[in-house]
């Protein structure tokens, strides 16, 4: 079967996209508005870019109803700062509850009963219950349309990493203890550390 994305309605193209690229890590992004209102929302289009400079990115889509920017994107454009809180299994329900499209003045931290903890460098708070938190300053944002189905790419430079002490050993994070969650298609998720295997990287094939 061949499918040309340009021939599809955006919702059908979206289903093709999220059904092909998986599992996807979740960026649980905390921001502040220019007036100081806290916001917390999950995004599953998220990955790292490089280590030097230490860059990460996530891609918030426009609202499917009217093509408006989501609060997270608007806040980042206004303040140039955000925190990515890594989602472990212990906060997966709270993360899911934050995916609701609340009014802009709603504090999702309070709504889902997650704890704010001050960041070291940026102003947006971190999620205390998250075991890894990345403080970021905005490096660049690219926009791809202003209609439902379109989105933006937010590139952030990580200026501080917070890791729970018990997870960090000899410069590495213990994946089994972190218990990261990945997003699949629809309402399905996966436990990323539940069933793993090792492949040694070969130097050269004979």
JOQUI-V326211 format. One record per pair of residues at least 4 apart in sequence whose ideal C-beta (glycine too) atoms are under 8 Angstrom apart, sorted by sequence separation. I is the first residue (numbers start at 0). J is the second residue. If there is no record, write none. Layout:
BEGIN
I,J
I,J
END
This chain:
BEGIN
2,6
3,7
7,11
8,12
9,13
10,14
11,15
12,16
13,17
14,18
15,19
16,20
17,21
31,35
32,36
49,53
62,66
68,72
69,73
70,74
71,75
72,76
73,77
74,78
75,79
86,90
87,91
90,94
91,95
92,96
93,97
94,98
101,105
106,110
107,111
118,122
125,129
144,148
145,149
162,166
163,167
167,171
173,177
183,187
189,193
2,7
7,12
31,36
49,54
61,66
62,67
68,73
75,80
86,91
105,110
108,113
118,123
144,149
162,167
167,172
168,173
172,177
174,179
182,187
183,188
17,23
31,37
32,38
48,54
61,67
62,68
75,81
101,107
107,113
108,114
118,124
126,132
143,149
144,150
166,172
167,173
182,188
183,189
30,37
31,38
47,54
48,55
61,68
62,69
74,81
108,115
117,124
118,125
125,132
142,149
143,150
166,173
181,188
182,189
4,12
7,15
29,37
30,38
47,55
48,56
61,69
68,76
86,94
116,124
117,125
143,151
165,173
180,188
181,189
29,38
30,39
46,55
47,56
59,68
60,69
101,110
115,124
116,125
125,134
142,151
143,152
180,189
181,190
29,39
45,55
46,56
59,69
71,81
97,107
115,125
116,126
141,151
162,172
166,176
180,190
181,191
4,15
28,39
45,56
46,57
96,107
115,126
116,127
140,151
141,152
165,176
166,177
180,191
27,39
28,40
45,57
59,71
114,126
115,127
140,152
178,190
179,191
2,15
27,40
28,41
44,57
45,58
59,72
97,110
113,126
114,127
121,134
140,153
141,154
179,192
27,41
28,42
44,58
96,110
97,111
113,127
114,128
118,132
120,134
121,135
140,154
178,192
26,41
42,57
44,59
96,111
113,128
119,134
121,136
139,154
177,192
25,41
26,42
42,58
44,60
108,124
118,134
120,136
137,153
138,154
25,42
26,43
42,59
137,154
138,155
174,191
175,192
25,43
93,111
108,126
137,155
138,156
174,192
24,43
26,45
93,112
136,155
137,156
23,43
25,45
93,113
135,155
136,156
23,44
24,45
135,156
174,195
23,45
24,46
133,155
135,157
136,158
90,113
134,157
135,158
133,157
134,158
134,159
17,43
57,83
133,159
134,160
133,160
134,161
55,83
132,160
133,161
26,55
28,57
40,69
42,71
131,160
132,161
40,70
73,103
131,161
26,57
40,71
131,162
38,70
130,162
131,163
38,71
70,103
130,163
93,128
131,166
38,74
82,118
90,126
125,161
130,166
121,158
32,70
45,83
62,100
90,128
120,158
121,159
82,121
89,128
90,129
120,159
30,70
81,121
119,159
30,71
32,73
33,74
80,121
82,123
84,125
118,159
131,172
32,74
80,122
81,123
82,124
84,126
87,129
119,161
28,71
31,74
80,123
82,125
86,129
87,130
30,74
33,77
78,122
82,126
85,129
30,75
32,77
33,78
41,86
78,123
84,129
85,130
32,78
85,131
130,176
131,177
13,60
31,78
84,131
85,132
130,177
30,78
84,132
85,133
31,80
83,132
84,133
30,80
82,132
83,133
30,81
82,133
29,81
30,82
82,134
83,135
10,63
28,81
29,82
41,94
82,135
28,82
41,95
80,134
81,135
28,83
29,84
80,135
27,83
28,84
41,97
80,136
81,137
26,83
27,84
40,97
41,98
79,136
80,137
26,84
27,85
39,97
40,98
79,137
27,86
25,85
24,85
25,86
76,137
24,86
75,137
27,90
76,140
38,103
75,140
27,94
36,103
38,105
40,107
36,104
38,106
39,107
72,140
25,94
37,106
38,107
39,108
27,97
36,106
37,107
32,103
37,108
39,111
81,153
83,155
39,113
81,155
37,115
55,133
66,144
75,153
29,108
66,145
72,151
55,135
66,146
66,147
72,153
65,147
61,144
64,147
66,149
68,151
54,138
61,145
63,147
61,146
62,147
63,148
37,123
52,138
61,147
94,180
37,124
39,126
61,148
60,148
61,149
60,149
61,150
89,178
91,180
60,150
61,151
87,177
88,178
31,122
59,150
87,178
88,179
31,123
58,150
59,151
85,177
87,179
88,180
30,123
31,124
58,151
86,179
87,180
29,123
58,152
59,153
85,179
86,180
29,124
58,153
29,125
56,152
57,153
29,126
56,153
91,188
56,154
27,126
55,154
56,155
54,154
55,155
54,155
27,129
54,156
55,157
88,190
53,156
54,157
52,156
53,157
44,150
48,154
13,148
12,148
9,147
10,148
9,148
43,182
24,179
25,180
25,181
24,181
25,182
23,181
24,182
22,181
23,182
21,181
22,182
23,183
21,182
22,183
21,183
21,184
17,182
17,183
18,184
17,184
22,189
24,191
17,185
22,191
14,184
END
